[in-house]
Amino acid sequence: MNVNPLLMSLSEKMDVPVFPDFCDNTFLDRYIAFNYISEKGARFGDNIVISEITRVQVHYFMRDRSVQQEKRKLRQCLTELGFKHSVGAELYEEDTRLNHIVIICEISGKPDYI
């Protein structure tokens, strides 16, 4: 299941640039990057995957923002997009001086190849 369009829509919902995999613009004060963890079959019929679960990590980097408020907003947006989030972490990147929120989430749906 290709979740890129869903995650890219966070740009509009959160009013922040979104990048698949990584952001190489070191001058941004806020951005979201995401990466895939896994895609696995969840339901099968006649040895064919009819539903799969896609797990992703969503990384939100920010400076001079309320981390808790922004994390709540991100989780709400992910829930509205159909994701279930399970794990979160709050980090501080000393080299860039950015707060870093990590949320691991998953979504299930029909594989793209069916």
C-alpha positions in Angstrom: 0.0 0.0 0.0 1.5 3.3 -1.0 0.9 5.8 1.8 3.0 8.6 0.3 0.0 10.6 -0.8 -1.6 10.4 2.6 1.6 11.4 4.4 2.3 14.2 1.9 -1.1 15.7 2.8 0.3 16.4 6.2 1.9 19.4 4.6 -1.4 21.1 4.2 -2.9 19.9 7.4 0.1 20.9 9.6 1.2 23.8 7.5 4.8 22.4 7.3 6.9 21.0 4.5 6.8 17.2 4.2 9.6 15.0 2.7 9.8 11.3 2.0 12.9 9.7 3.7 14.9 12.8 4.6 15.2 16.6 4.2 18.5 18.0 3.0 17.5 21.6 3.6 19.3 22.5 6.8 17.8 26.0 7.0 14.2 24.9 7.8 12.9 25.5 11.3 10.0 23.0 10.9 9.6 20.0 8.7 8.2 16.5 8.6 10.1 13.5 7.1 8.8 9.9 6.9 10.1 6.5 6.1 8.6 3.0 5.6 9.3 0.4 8.3 7.5 -2.6 6.7 4.6 -3.7 4.5 3.1 -7.1 5.3 0.1 -9.1 4.3 -2.7 -9.0 6.9 -5.5 -10.9 5.1 -5.2 -13.6 2.4 -7.6 -15.3 0.0 -6.5 -18.1 -2.3 -2.9 -17.4 -1.4 -3.2 -13.8 -2.5 -2.7 -10.8 -0.2 -6.1 -8.9 -0.1 -5.1 -6.6 2.7 -1.8 -5.4 4.0 -0.5 -3.4 6.9 2.0 -0.6 6.3 4.1 0.7 9.1 5.9 4.0 8.9 8.0 6.3 11.1 6.9 10.0 11.0 9.6 12.5 12.2 8.6 16.0 13.0 11.5 18.5 13.5 10.8 21.9 14.9 12.3 24.9 16.6 10.7 27.2 19.1 7.3 25.4 19.3 5.3 23.7 22.0 6.4 20.1 21.6 3.4 18.6 23.4 0.9 20.8 21.4 2.5 20.0 18.1 2.7 16.2 18.9 -1.0 16.2 19.8 -1.8 18.0 16.5 0.3 15.5 14.5 -1.3 12.5 16.2 -4.8 14.0 15.5 -3.9 14.5 11.8 -2.5 11.0 11.5 -5.7 9.6 13.1 -7.9 11.5 10.7 -5.9 10.0 7.8 -6.6 6.5 9.1 -3.4 5.7 10.8 -3.1 4.0 14.2 -0.1 5.3 16.1 1.6 3.3 18.8 5.0 4.6 19.7 6.3 8.1 20.2 9.5 9.7 21.3 10.6 13.2 22.0 14.2 14.0 21.2 16.4 17.0 20.9 19.0 17.3 18.1 21.9 19.2 19.6 23.7 19.7 16.2 20.6 21.4 14.6 19.0 22.6 17.8 15.7 21.2 16.7 13.1 19.2 18.7 12.4 15.9 17.1 9.1 14.0 17.6 9.1 10.4 16.3 5.8 8.6 15.9 5.5 5.0 14.6 2.2 4.3 13.1 0.4 1.8 10.8 -2.5 1.7 8.4 -4.2 -1.2 6.7 -5.6 -1.3 3.2 -5.7 -3.0 -0.2 -2.3 -3.5 -1.8 -1.5 -1.3 -4.8 -0.9 -4.3 -7.1 -4.5 -5.8 -6.8 
